[in-house]
Amino acid sequence: MNTPVLDVCAGSRMMWFDKQNPVATFCDIRKERITVKDTSHKPDGTRTIIIEPDTLMDFRNMPFKDNSFKLVAFDPPHLVRAGHKSWLAAKYGKLSDNWKDDIKKGFEECLRVLEPGGTLVFKWNEVQIKVREVIELAPVKPLFGQVSGRSGMTHWIVFMKPIRRKIE
């Protein structure tokens, strides 16, 4: 797909206003429809989570060329501990035991596919891992960010791929 925006961990596309936005390529490592117990959602006590990426891929090894996108959204799984039948794990995915290496590779891949001067929007919920631990894994420093959510644990952080200028 040739779009200016890439969402590398789109999942159910819950942060998107337009879940079919034509300017974006939606990716995920899984394609599935999961029905889980959730009494807060429907009268029958279930919730269905639909994950249908445009491109099935691993954010640690993307099939895209260098400098291909203007903006990349990176909202990786943030849970290391979650029950086997947890709807949170079903909805968001779960990190591996090697999560630090995975997130570091994810940052590197996101920056690789961004064009110089491109924007990386990173979302992280620090319910189990503090955002400072994750930011240390990024190869560039963040420009700015914002804390959100009812408990103030979700962080939106913006990075920019460096622009390499020729020295005269």
OpenMM code with the backbone's topology and positions (N, CA, C; nanometers):
from openmm import Vec3, app, unit

residues = "MET ASN THR PRO VAL LEU ASP VAL CYS ALA GLY SER ARG MET MET TRP PHE ASP LYS GLN ASN PRO VAL ALA THR PHE CYS ASP ILE ARG LYS GLU ARG ILE THR VAL LYS ASP THR SER HIS LYS PRO ASP GLY THR ARG THR ILE ILE ILE GLU PRO ASP THR LEU MET ASP PHE ARG ASN MET PRO PHE LYS ASP ASN SER PHE LYS LEU VAL ALA PHE ASP PRO PRO HIS LEU VAL ARG ALA GLY HIS LYS SER TRP LEU ALA ALA LYS TYR GLY LYS LEU SER ASP ASN TRP LYS ASP ASP ILE LYS LYS GLY PHE GLU GLU CYS LEU ARG VAL LEU GLU PRO GLY GLY THR LEU VAL PHE LYS TRP ASN GLU VAL GLN ILE LYS VAL ARG GLU VAL ILE GLU LEU ALA PRO VAL LYS PRO LEU PHE GLY GLN VAL SER GLY ARG SER GLY MET THR HIS TRP ILE VAL PHE MET LYS PRO ILE ARG ARG LYS ILE GLU".split()
positions = [
    Vec3(0.0836, -0.1176, 0.0000),
    Vec3(0.0000, 0.0000, 0.0000),
    Vec3(0.0882, 0.1242, 0.0000),
    Vec3(0.0440, 0.2243, -0.0687),
    Vec3(0.1196, 0.3477, -0.0781),
    Vec3(0.0397, 0.4606, -0.0138),
    Vec3(0.0474, 0.4733, 0.1172),
    Vec3(-0.0228, 0.5778, 0.1907),
    Vec3(0.0794, 0.6599, 0.2687),
    Vec3(0.0445, 0.7818, 0.3085),
    Vec3(0.1399, 0.8628, 0.3847),
    Vec3(0.1461, 0.8288, 0.5336),
    Vec3(0.0471, 0.7528, 0.5845),
    Vec3(0.0384, 0.7229, 0.7277),
    Vec3(0.0429, 0.5722, 0.7496),
    Vec3(0.1173, 0.5317, 0.8520),
    Vec3(0.1298, 0.3908, 0.8882),
    Vec3(0.0956, 0.3741, 1.0355),
    Vec3(0.0052, 0.2821, 1.0660),
    Vec3(-0.0243, 0.2437, 1.2042),
    Vec3(0.0275, 0.1020, 1.2199),
    Vec3(0.1360, 0.0850, 1.2961),
    Vec3(0.2056, -0.0438, 1.3000),
    Vec3(0.1456, -0.1453, 1.3973),
    Vec3(0.0641, -0.1008, 1.4905),
    Vec3(-0.0025, -0.1905, 1.5872),
    Vec3(-0.1486, -0.1496, 1.5959),
    Vec3(-0.2174, -0.1533, 1.4842),
    Vec3(-0.3521, -0.0968, 1.4751),
    Vec3(-0.4552, -0.1699, 1.5602),
    Vec3(-0.4381, -0.2998, 1.5799),
    Vec3(-0.5366, -0.3750, 1.6573),
    Vec3(-0.6763, -0.3522, 1.6035),
    Vec3(-0.7686, -0.3142, 1.6911),
    Vec3(-0.9074, -0.2886, 1.6504),
    Vec3(-0.9288, -0.1440, 1.6045),
    Vec3(-0.8216, -0.0699, 1.5869),
    Vec3(-0.8235, 0.0690, 1.5368),
    Vec3(-0.9009, 0.1618, 1.6291),
    Vec3(-0.8989, 0.1322, 1.7590),
    Vec3(-0.9848, 0.2057, 1.8510),
    Vec3(-0.9481, 0.3524, 1.8664),
    Vec3(-0.8253, 0.3944, 1.8376),
    Vec3(-0.7921, 0.5359, 1.8536),
    Vec3(-0.8271, 0.6183, 1.7292),
    Vec3(-0.8700, 0.5528, 1.6235),
    Vec3(-0.9012, 0.6209, 1.4987),
    Vec3(-1.0446, 0.6696, 1.4948),
    Vec3(-1.0654, 0.7940, 1.4528),
    Vec3(-1.2009, 0.8456, 1.4319),
    Vec3(-1.2632, 0.7761, 1.3109),
    Vec3(-1.1839, 0.7621, 1.2041),
    Vec3(-1.2287, 0.6928, 1.0827),
    Vec3(-1.1478, 0.5641, 1.0727),
    Vec3(-1.2079, 0.4539, 1.1103),
    Vec3(-1.1373, 0.3253, 1.1149),
    Vec3(-1.1043, 0.2690, 0.9773),
    Vec3(-1.1514, 0.3335, 0.8717),
    Vec3(-1.1198, 0.2933, 0.7340),
    Vec3(-1.0485, 0.4067, 0.6602),
    Vec3(-0.9836, 0.4940, 0.7316),
    Vec3(-0.9229, 0.6127, 0.6719),
    Vec3(-0.8294, 0.5737, 0.5569),
    Vec3(-0.8552, 0.6259, 0.4371),
    Vec3(-0.7765, 0.5845, 0.3205),
    Vec3(-0.6330, 0.6371, 0.3171),
    Vec3(-0.5973, 0.7313, 0.4045),
    Vec3(-0.4593, 0.7812, 0.4051),
    Vec3(-0.3672, 0.6925, 0.4890),
    Vec3(-0.4252, 0.5930, 0.5559),
    Vec3(-0.3471, 0.5088, 0.6469),
    Vec3(-0.3407, 0.3640, 0.6012),
    Vec3(-0.2274, 0.3020, 0.6308),
    Vec3(-0.2109, 0.1575, 0.6188),
    Vec3(-0.2141, 0.1036, 0.7614),
    Vec3(-0.3102, 0.0167, 0.7895),
    Vec3(-0.3278, -0.0406, 0.9223),
    Vec3(-0.2610, -0.1777, 0.9277),
    Vec3(-0.1730, -0.1948, 1.0257),
    Vec3(-0.0963, -0.3195, 1.0376),
    Vec3(-0.1128, -0.3795, 1.1763),
    Vec3(-0.0921, -0.5092, 1.1841),
    Vec3(-0.0900, -0.5780, 1.3125),
    Vec3(-0.0264, -0.7152, 1.2909),
    Vec3(0.0175, -0.7757, 1.3995),
    Vec3(0.0791, -0.9082, 1.3918),
    Vec3(-0.0264, -1.0189, 1.3906),
    Vec3(-0.1504, -0.9815, 1.4178),
    Vec3(-0.2568, -1.0812, 1.4236),
    Vec3(-0.3795, -1.0344, 1.3467),
    Vec3(-0.4532, -1.1328, 1.2986),
    Vec3(-0.5815, -1.1096, 1.2337),
    Vec3(-0.6776, -1.2064, 1.2987),
    Vec3(-0.7756, -1.1519, 1.3710),
    Vec3(-0.8675, -1.2394, 1.4420),
    Vec3(-0.9925, -1.1656, 1.4879),
    Vec3(-1.0920, -1.2435, 1.5196),
    Vec3(-1.2170, -1.1948, 1.5777),
    Vec3(-1.2306, -1.2710, 1.7089),
    Vec3(-1.2349, -1.1979, 1.8185),
    Vec3(-1.2356, -1.2593, 1.9506),
    Vec3(-1.3596, -1.2132, 2.0266),
    Vec3(-1.4319, -1.3065, 2.0846),
    Vec3(-1.5433, -1.2717, 2.1723),
    Vec3(-1.5007, -1.3058, 2.3142),
    Vec3(-1.5052, -1.2053, 2.3989),
    Vec3(-1.4588, -1.2209, 2.5370),
    Vec3(-1.5682, -1.1784, 2.6331),
    Vec3(-1.5565, -1.2208, 2.7585),
    Vec3(-1.6511, -1.1795, 2.8617),
    Vec3(-1.6234, -1.0347, 2.8993),
    Vec3(-1.7291, -0.9549, 2.9011),
    Vec3(-1.7198, -0.8155, 2.9426),
    Vec3(-1.8614, -0.7686, 2.9731),
    Vec3(-1.8997, -0.7736, 3.0978),
    Vec3(-2.0371, -0.7417, 3.1363),
    Vec3(-2.0698, -0.5943, 3.1202),
    Vec3(-1.9706, -0.5095, 3.1010),
    Vec3(-1.9972, -0.3665, 3.0875),
    Vec3(-2.0384, -0.3273, 2.9462),
    Vec3(-2.0274, -0.4180, 2.8505),
    Vec3(-2.0472, -0.3802, 2.7108),
    Vec3(-2.1845, -0.4159, 2.6540),
    Vec3(-2.2239, -0.5402, 2.6594),
    Vec3(-2.3504, -0.5839, 2.6014),
    Vec3(-2.4319, -0.6595, 2.7059),
    Vec3(-2.5619, -0.6638, 2.6891),
    Vec3(-2.6471, -0.7348, 2.7859),
    Vec3(-2.6104, -0.8822, 2.8029),
    Vec3(-2.5569, -0.9453, 2.6967),
    Vec3(-2.5225, -1.0878, 2.7093),
    Vec3(-2.3870, -1.1100, 2.7763),
    Vec3(-2.3202, -0.9997, 2.8172),
    Vec3(-2.1934, -1.0119, 2.8895),
    Vec3(-2.0736, -1.0435, 2.8029),
    Vec3(-2.0806, -1.0099, 2.6744),
    Vec3(-1.9667, -1.0349, 2.5863),
    Vec3(-1.9266, -0.9083, 2.5110),
    Vec3(-1.8083, -0.9127, 2.4569),
    Vec3(-1.7570, -0.8073, 2.3702),
    Vec3(-1.6811, -0.8758, 2.2578),
    Vec3(-1.7016, -0.8298, 2.1360),
    Vec3(-1.6293, -0.8854, 2.0225),
    Vec3(-1.5234, -0.7857, 1.9781),
    Vec3(-1.4029, -0.8340, 1.9662),
    Vec3(-1.2896, -0.7527, 1.9229),
    Vec3(-1.2501, -0.8017, 1.7841),
    Vec3(-1.2493, -0.7101, 1.6883),
    Vec3(-1.2161, -0.7451, 1.5504),
    Vec3(-1.0841, -0.6803, 1.5125),
    Vec3(-0.9887, -0.7636, 1.4764),
    Vec3(-0.8569, -0.7159, 1.4342),
    Vec3(-0.8372, -0.7612, 1.2903),
    Vec3(-0.8476, -0.6665, 1.1975),
    Vec3(-0.8351, -0.6940, 1.0542),
    Vec3(-0.7387, -0.5949, 0.9906),
    Vec3(-0.6100, -0.6224, 0.9996),
    Vec3(-0.5124, -0.5291, 0.9421),
    Vec3(-0.5108, -0.5335, 0.7894),
    Vec3(-0.4692, -0.4217, 0.7295),
    Vec3(-0.4440, -0.4188, 0.5851),
    Vec3(-0.3220, -0.5051, 0.5534),
    Vec3(-0.2239, -0.4978, 0.6431),
    Vec3(-0.0995, -0.5730, 0.6279),
    Vec3(-0.0715, -0.6489, 0.7561),
    Vec3(-0.0559, -0.7794, 0.7444),
    Vec3(-0.0202, -0.8638, 0.8577),
    Vec3(0.1320, -0.8588, 0.8702),
    Vec3(0.1814, -0.8079, 0.9834),
    Vec3(0.3267, -0.7929, 0.9992),
    Vec3(0.3644, -0.7732, 1.1448),
    Vec3(0.4930, -0.7868, 1.1703),
    Vec3(0.5523, -0.7696, 1.3014),
    Vec3(0.6202, -0.6322, 1.3044),
    Vec3(0.5877, -0.5491, 1.4033),
    Vec3(0.6460, -0.4147, 1.4091),
    Vec3(0.7974, -0.4149, 1.4274),
    Vec3(0.8546, -0.5280, 1.4632),
    Vec3(1.0000, -0.5373, 1.4800),
    Vec3(1.0732, -0.5625, 1.3486),
    Vec3(0.9974, -0.5950, 1.2428),
    Vec3(1.0571, -0.6273, 1.1131),
    Vec3(0.9546, -0.5961, 1.0036),
    Vec3(0.9459, -0.4692, 0.9687),
    Vec3(0.8416, -0.4244, 0.8754),
    Vec3(0.8806, -0.4481, 0.7303),
    Vec3(0.7817, -0.4808, 0.6457),
    Vec3(0.8087, -0.5098, 0.5054),
    Vec3(0.8096, -0.3845, 0.4161),
    Vec3(0.8301, -0.2664, 0.4751),
    Vec3(0.8252, -0.1428, 0.3987),
    Vec3(0.9651, -0.0880, 0.3729),
    Vec3(0.9783, -0.0127, 0.2636),
    Vec3(1.1057, 0.0492, 0.2279),
    Vec3(1.1390, 0.1627, 0.3243),
    Vec3(1.2667, 0.1933, 0.3338),
    Vec3(1.3123, 0.3075, 0.4123),
    Vec3(1.2427, 0.4342, 0.3624),
    Vec3(1.2185, 0.5279, 0.4526),
    Vec3(1.1692, 0.6619, 0.4184),
    Vec3(1.0371, 0.6602, 0.3418),
    Vec3(0.9459, 0.5702, 0.3767),
    Vec3(0.8214, 0.5506, 0.3011),
    Vec3(0.7012, 0.6299, 0.3520),
    Vec3(0.7027, 0.6756, 0.4768),
    Vec3(0.5829, 0.7357, 0.5366),
    Vec3(0.6124, 0.8715, 0.5983),
    Vec3(0.5108, 0.9567, 0.5991),
    Vec3(0.5212, 1.0886, 0.6608),
    Vec3(0.4914, 1.0836, 0.8106),
    Vec3(0.4033, 0.9919, 0.8490),
    Vec3(0.3635, 0.9805, 0.9886),
    Vec3(0.3474, 0.8326, 1.0230),
    Vec3(0.3982, 0.7944, 1.1393),
    Vec3(0.3816, 0.6577, 1.1892),
    Vec3(0.3193, 0.6654, 1.3281),
    Vec3(0.2156, 0.5863, 1.3495),
    Vec3(0.1536, 0.5704, 1.4808),
    Vec3(0.2046, 0.4388, 1.5393),
    Vec3(0.2564, 0.4448, 1.6615),
    Vec3(0.3131, 0.3274, 1.7275),
    Vec3(0.2488, 0.3155, 1.8655),
    Vec3(0.1541, 0.2239, 1.8778),
    Vec3(0.0824, 0.1977, 2.0025),
    Vec3(0.0978, 0.0483, 2.0333),
    Vec3(0.2193, 0.0096, 2.0784),
    Vec3(0.2446, -0.1332, 2.1003),
    Vec3(0.1723, -0.1852, 2.2236),
    Vec3(0.1633, -0.3177, 2.2359),
    Vec3(0.1093, -0.3740, 2.3601),
    Vec3(0.1884, -0.3184, 2.4784),
    Vec3(0.1210, -0.3010, 2.5905),
    Vec3(0.1883, -0.2467, 2.7081),
    Vec3(0.1758, -0.3374, 2.8308),
    Vec3(0.1151, -0.4531, 2.8115),
    Vec3(0.0975, -0.5468, 2.9226),
    Vec3(0.2053, -0.6548, 2.9205),
    Vec3(0.2638, -0.6819, 3.0356),
    Vec3(0.3542, -0.7962, 3.0493),
    Vec3(0.2877, -0.9064, 3.1306),
    Vec3(0.1919, -0.8654, 3.2125),
    Vec3(0.1159, -0.9608, 3.2936),
    Vec3(-0.0311, -0.9460, 3.2584),
    Vec3(-0.0898, -1.0525, 3.2102),
    Vec3(-0.2334, -1.0545, 3.1799),
    Vec3(-0.2780, -1.1996, 3.1750),
    Vec3(-0.3954, -1.2237, 3.2249),
    Vec3(-0.4474, -1.3597, 3.2254),
    Vec3(-0.4705, -1.4145, 3.0862),
    Vec3(-0.4702, -1.5464, 3.0754),
    Vec3(-0.4877, -1.6144, 2.9462),
    Vec3(-0.6192, -1.5752, 2.8795),
    Vec3(-0.7239, -1.5511, 2.9585),
    Vec3(-0.8551, -1.5164, 2.9034),
    Vec3(-0.8881, -1.3684, 2.9228),
    Vec3(-0.7888, -1.2874, 2.9509),
    Vec3(-0.8090, -1.1449, 2.9756),
    Vec3(-0.8557, -1.0725, 2.8501),
    Vec3(-0.9627, -0.9919, 2.8626),
    Vec3(-1.0080, -0.9161, 2.7463),
    Vec3(-0.9100, -0.8040, 2.7142),
    Vec3(-0.8366, -0.7547, 2.8164),
    Vec3(-0.7340, -0.6534, 2.7891),
    Vec3(-0.6229, -0.7105, 2.7012),
    Vec3(-0.5796, -0.8321, 2.7315),
    Vec3(-0.4775, -0.8966, 2.6488),
    Vec3(-0.5314, -0.9249, 2.5093),
    Vec3(-0.6580, -0.9653, 2.4998),
    Vec3(-0.7184, -0.9907, 2.3687),
    Vec3(-0.7273, -0.8627, 2.2880),
    Vec3(-0.7616, -0.7544, 2.3527),
    Vec3(-0.7796, -0.6265, 2.2833),
    Vec3(-0.6470, -0.5614, 2.2455),
    Vec3(-0.5525, -0.5587, 2.3381),
    Vec3(-0.4279, -0.4849, 2.3174),
    Vec3(-0.3079, -0.5714, 2.2814),
    Vec3(-0.3159, -0.7001, 2.3035),
    Vec3(-0.1992, -0.7853, 2.2866),
    Vec3(-0.1169, -0.7848, 2.4146),
    Vec3(-0.0100, -0.8610, 2.4141),
    Vec3(0.0731, -0.8754, 2.5332),
    Vec3(0.2186, -0.8741, 2.4900),
    Vec3(0.3035, -0.8101, 2.5689),
    Vec3(0.4466, -0.8053, 2.5403),
    Vec3(0.5123, -0.9387, 2.5725),
    Vec3(0.6229, -0.9653, 2.5051),
    Vec3(0.6990, -1.0872, 2.5333),
    Vec3(0.7886, -1.0636, 2.6551),
    Vec3(0.8533, -1.1691, 2.7005),
    Vec3(0.9495, -1.1561, 2.8099),
    Vec3(1.0677, -1.0690, 2.7678),
    Vec3(1.0891, -1.0573, 2.6391),
    Vec3(1.1976, -0.9776, 2.5812),
    Vec3(1.1473, -0.8387, 2.5415),
    Vec3(1.0547, -0.7821, 2.6164),
    Vec3(0.9849, -0.6612, 2.5764),
    Vec3(1.0767, -0.5428, 2.5495),
    Vec3(1.1858, -0.5297, 2.6249),
    Vec3(1.2757, -0.4157, 2.6018),
    Vec3(1.3377, -0.4227, 2.4617),
    Vec3(1.3842, -0.5405, 2.4222),
    Vec3(1.4396, -0.5562, 2.2872),
    Vec3(1.3317, -0.5340, 2.1812),
    Vec3(1.2114, -0.5847, 2.2064),
    Vec3(1.1007, -0.5700, 2.1115),
    Vec3(1.0664, -0.4225, 2.0898),
    Vec3(1.0517, -0.3470, 2.1973),
    Vec3(1.0161, -0.2049, 2.1862),
    Vec3(1.1300, -0.1273, 2.1204),
    Vec3(1.2538, -0.1588, 2.1550),
    Vec3(1.3699, -0.0917, 2.0937),
    Vec3(1.3701, -0.1157, 1.9424),
    Vec3(1.3497, -0.2409, 1.9010),
    Vec3(1.3437, -0.2727, 1.7574),
    Vec3(1.2255, -0.2032, 1.6914),
    Vec3(1.1136, -0.1943, 1.7632),
    Vec3(0.9962, -0.1251, 1.7104),
    Vec3(1.0248, 0.0219, 1.6832),
    Vec3(1.0874, 0.0892, 1.7785),
    Vec3(1.1252, 0.2293, 1.7574),
    Vec3(1.2181, 0.2421, 1.6365),
    Vec3(1.3175, 0.1549, 1.6288),
    Vec3(1.4130, 0.1606, 1.5174),
    Vec3(1.3426, 0.1415, 1.3834),
    Vec3(1.2509, 0.0452, 1.3763),
    Vec3(1.1780, 0.0194, 1.2525),
    Vec3(1.0862, 0.1366, 1.2161),
    Vec3(1.0175, 0.1923, 1.3158),
    Vec3(0.9305, 0.3074, 1.2888),
    Vec3(1.0101, 0.4235, 1.2306),
    Vec3(1.1268, 0.4501, 1.2865),
    Vec3(1.2091, 0.5592, 1.2354),
    Vec3(1.2676, 0.5255, 1.0978),
    Vec3(1.2986, 0.4005, 1.0748),
    Vec3(1.3532, 0.3592, 0.9445),
    Vec3(1.2539, 0.3872, 0.8322),
    Vec3(1.1256, 0.3556, 0.8544),
    Vec3(1.0270, 0.3715, 0.7478),
    Vec3(0.9740, 0.5143, 0.7359),
    Vec3(1.0042, 0.5996, 0.8347),
    Vec3(0.9647, 0.7406, 0.8267),
    Vec3(1.0576, 0.8153, 0.7321),
    Vec3(1.0032, 0.9103, 0.6588),
    Vec3(1.0882, 0.9964, 0.5775),
    Vec3(1.1590, 1.0955, 0.6709),
    Vec3(1.2741, 1.1495, 0.6301),
    Vec3(1.3427, 1.2480, 0.7145),
    Vec3(1.2488, 1.3640, 0.7480),
    Vec3(1.2446, 1.4001, 0.8752),
    Vec3(1.1534, 1.5035, 0.9219),
    Vec3(1.0138, 1.4508, 0.9502),
    Vec3(0.9919, 1.3203, 0.9286),
    Vec3(0.8612, 1.2593, 0.9538),
    Vec3(0.8307, 1.2499, 1.1026),
    Vec3(0.7045, 1.2308, 1.1331),
    Vec3(0.6558, 1.2315, 1.2713),
    Vec3(0.6184, 1.0913, 1.3177),
    Vec3(0.6648, 1.0577, 1.4369),
    Vec3(0.6283, 0.9336, 1.5036),
    Vec3(0.5431, 0.9702, 1.6248),
    Vec3(0.4192, 0.9222, 1.6258),
    Vec3(0.3301, 0.9425, 1.7403),
    Vec3(0.3276, 0.8105, 1.8175),
    Vec3(0.3705, 0.8173, 1.9420),
    Vec3(0.3841, 0.6990, 2.0263),
    Vec3(0.2844, 0.7083, 2.1416),
    Vec3(0.2136, 0.5987, 2.1664),
    Vec3(0.1171, 0.5939, 2.2765),
    Vec3(0.1583, 0.4827, 2.3726),
    Vec3(0.1548, 0.5130, 2.5003),
    Vec3(0.1942, 0.4147, 2.6010),
    Vec3(0.1088, 0.4303, 2.7258),
    Vec3(0.0635, 0.3189, 2.7807),
    Vec3(-0.0057, 0.3180, 2.9092),
    Vec3(0.0878, 0.2542, 3.0099),
    Vec3(0.1179, 0.3267, 3.1167),
    Vec3(0.2183, 0.2791, 3.2115),
    Vec3(0.1603, 0.2059, 3.3313),
    Vec3(0.0524, 0.1331, 3.3095),
    Vec3(-0.0071, 0.0565, 3.4178),
    Vec3(0.0887, -0.0506, 3.4717),
    Vec3(0.1763, -0.1063, 3.3874),
    Vec3(0.2719, -0.2081, 3.4331),
    Vec3(0.4175, -0.1678, 3.4129),
    Vec3(0.4456, -0.0847, 3.3146),
    Vec3(0.5836, -0.0409, 3.2862),
    Vec3(0.5825, 0.1110, 3.2750),
    Vec3(0.6696, 0.1767, 3.3482),
    Vec3(0.6770, 0.3220, 3.3482),
    Vec3(0.7236, 0.3745, 3.2130),
    Vec3(0.6656, 0.4857, 3.1718),
    Vec3(0.6972, 0.5441, 3.0414),
    Vec3(0.8454, 0.5812, 3.0311),
    Vec3(0.9083, 0.6231, 3.1401),
    Vec3(1.0513, 0.6589, 3.1347),
    Vec3(1.1379, 0.5396, 3.0938),
    Vec3(1.0982, 0.4176, 3.1359),
    Vec3(1.1729, 0.2979, 3.0965),
    Vec3(1.1625, 0.2732, 2.9470),
    Vec3(1.0486, 0.3064, 2.8907),
    Vec3(1.0238, 0.2832, 2.7486),
    Vec3(1.0929, 0.3902, 2.6641),
    Vec3(1.0862, 0.5159, 2.7075),
    Vec3(1.1477, 0.6263, 2.6337),
    Vec3(1.2990, 0.6066, 2.6234),
    Vec3(1.3597, 0.5458, 2.7239),
    Vec3(1.5043, 0.5180, 2.7206),
    Vec3(1.5422, 0.4265, 2.6042),
    Vec3(1.4458, 0.3513, 2.5512),
    Vec3(1.4715, 0.2569, 2.4427),
    Vec3(1.4657, 0.3235, 2.3051),
    Vec3(1.4149, 0.4451, 2.2981),
    Vec3(1.4017, 0.5161, 2.1700),
    Vec3(1.5374, 0.5697, 2.1251),
    Vec3(1.5700, 0.5581, 1.9957),
    Vec3(1.6990, 0.6066, 1.9462),
    Vec3(1.7069, 0.7592, 1.9305),
    Vec3(1.5933, 0.8285, 1.9410),
    Vec3(1.5916, 0.9746, 1.9378),
    Vec3(1.5099, 1.0243, 2.0571),
    Vec3(1.5359, 1.1483, 2.0944),
    Vec3(1.4627, 1.2056, 2.2074),
    Vec3(1.3258, 1.2542, 2.1613),
    Vec3(1.2266, 1.2449, 2.2498),
    Vec3(1.0935, 1.2949, 2.2134),
    Vec3(1.0931, 1.4474, 2.2043),
    Vec3(1.0023, 1.4986, 2.1204),
    Vec3(0.9844, 1.6434, 2.1097),
    Vec3(0.8956, 1.6951, 2.2228),
    Vec3(0.7794, 1.6295, 2.2399),
    Vec3(0.6853, 1.6691, 2.3434),
    Vec3(0.5850, 1.5570, 2.3639),
    Vec3(0.5010, 1.5706, 2.4663),
    Vec3(0.4013, 1.4683, 2.4935),
    Vec3(0.2904, 1.5199, 2.5818),
    Vec3(0.1928, 1.4344, 2.6038),
    Vec3(0.0768, 1.4707, 2.6838),
    Vec3(0.0278, 1.3471, 2.7586),
    Vec3(-0.0077, 1.3667, 2.8841),
    Vec3(-0.0645, 1.2599, 2.9653),
    Vec3(-0.2166, 1.2691, 2.9533),
    Vec3(-0.2820, 1.1535, 2.9423),
    Vec3(-0.4279, 1.1532, 2.9321),
    Vec3(-0.4848, 1.0328, 3.0060),
    Vec3(-0.6151, 1.0197, 2.9996),
    Vec3(-0.6832, 0.9075, 3.0633),
    Vec3(-0.7324, 0.9438, 3.2020),
    Vec3(-0.8279, 0.8680, 3.2493),
    Vec3(-0.8877, 0.8950, 3.3809),
    Vec3(-0.7858, 0.8917, 3.4939),
    Vec3(-0.6922, 0.7998, 3.4859),
    Vec3(-0.5932, 0.7878, 3.5931),
    Vec3(-0.4593, 0.8512, 3.5561),
    Vec3(-0.4525, 0.9187, 3.4424),
    Vec3(-0.3303, 0.9869, 3.4019),
    Vec3(-0.2153, 0.8930, 3.3716),
    Vec3(-0.2460, 0.7733, 3.3205),
    Vec3(-0.1402, 0.6757, 3.2944),
    Vec3(-0.1114, 0.6558, 3.1459),
    Vec3(-0.1919, 0.7169, 3.0596),
    Vec3(-0.1694, 0.7043, 2.9157),
    Vec3(-0.0905, 0.8250, 2.8675),
    Vec3(0.0178, 0.7971, 2.7965),
    Vec3(0.1065, 0.9031, 2.7473),
    Vec3(0.1062, 0.9038, 2.5951),
    Vec3(0.0905, 1.0208, 2.5380),
    Vec3(0.1033, 1.0432, 2.3943),
    Vec3(0.2328, 1.1211, 2.3770),
    Vec3(0.3254, 1.0670, 2.2990),
    Vec3(0.4584, 1.1261, 2.2854),
    Vec3(0.4916, 1.1391, 2.1374),
    Vec3(0.5472, 1.2526, 2.0997),
    Vec3(0.5781, 1.2795, 1.9597),
    Vec3(0.7293, 1.2865, 1.9394),
    Vec3(0.7749, 1.2136, 1.8380),
    Vec3(0.9151, 1.2129, 1.7971),
    Vec3(0.9220, 1.2623, 1.6523),
    Vec3(1.0393, 1.3065, 1.6104),
    Vec3(1.0596, 1.3418, 1.4702),
    Vec3(1.1883, 1.2742, 1.4222),
    Vec3(1.1811, 1.2131, 1.3034),
    Vec3(1.3010, 1.1532, 1.2461),
    Vec3(1.3968, 1.2651, 1.2086),
    Vec3(1.5218, 1.2540, 1.2506),
    Vec3(1.6186, 1.3588, 1.2179),
    Vec3(1.6318, 1.3810, 1.0671),
    Vec3(1.6576, 1.5060, 1.0337),
    Vec3(1.6834, 1.5432, 0.8948),
    Vec3(1.8337, 1.5526, 0.8788),
    Vec3(1.8879, 1.4720, 0.7911),
    Vec3(2.0322, 1.4741, 0.7659),
    Vec3(2.0603, 1.5816, 0.6607),
    Vec3(2.1372, 1.6803, 0.6983),
    Vec3(2.1696, 1.7881, 0.6059),
    Vec3(2.3113, 1.7676, 0.5535),
    Vec3(2.3310, 1.7998, 0.4278),
    Vec3(2.4641, 1.7907, 0.3697),
    Vec3(2.5503, 1.9043, 0.4223),
    Vec3(2.6730, 1.8729, 0.4545),
    Vec3(2.7675, 1.9747, 0.5001),
    Vec3(2.8424, 2.0256, 0.3776),
    Vec3(2.8402, 2.1574, 0.3618),
    Vec3(2.9071, 2.2169, 0.2429),
    Vec3(3.0505, 2.2478, 0.2708),
] * unit.nanometer
topology = app.Topology()
chain = topology.addChain("A")
for resn in residues:
    res = topology.addResidue(resn, chain)
    for name in ("N", "CA", "C"):
        topology.addAtom(name, app.Element.getBySymbol(name[0]), res)
